[in-house]
Amino acid sequence: MSRDYERQEALRMTNQSPSAGATSNTGDGSSRQPPEPYINEIIPVDPNRARRRPVEQNPRSAR
């Protein structure tokens, strides 16, 4: 399955021209779609937000 995914991603990346919207942007840009987010895109995290603590899973003590 991984090879299929890699092949599809390669096809998707080769079909997209890097300057596809840059040269034809004559209007306000409303017809241009935003770029697709990358898998490894950095997402800012609020350091003051409370984190969930992982629940300890011990199946022997639950019996």
N, C-alpha and C positions, 0 to 999 in steps of 0.2 A: 504494500500500500504506500509505503514511503516513496518508492520510485515513481509511482503514478502521480503522487502529489508534486514531486520535484519536476516531473515532466510538464504537468499542468502549469506550475509556477513559471517555468522557463518559457512556455508558450505565451503566457499572459504578459510576462515582462518584455518579450521580444515584440509583441503586438502593440505595446504602448510606446509611442515615440516620446523622447524626453522633451522635445520642443513642440509638442502637439498643441498646447494652448497658449504658448508664449507669443507666437507670431500672429495668431489670429485673434488676439484680444483687443478688439477695436471698440467694444462697447463698455458697459460698466462691469462686465465679468459675471453677470448673473446667470448666463447660460453655461458657464464652465462649472463642472462638478468638482467638489473638493477632492483632494487626493486620498486614496485609500490608506488607512493607518497601517503602519508596519507592525509586524509581530513583535519586534523588539523595541517598539516606540517607548520612550521614557515618559512615564506618567507621574506627575508630581503628587507627593503624598503629604498630607497635613501631619506634621510631627506631634501636634497637640491632641490629635484624635485618639480616643481610647481603642486599644486593640483587643480582639477576642482572644481569650486564652484557650489553647487546645484542650479538649477533653481527654483525659487519660483513659485509654481503652485497655482494660485488663479483663479478658473473658473469664479467667479463673476466679476472680473475686466476685463476679456477677452471678455465679452459680450458687 
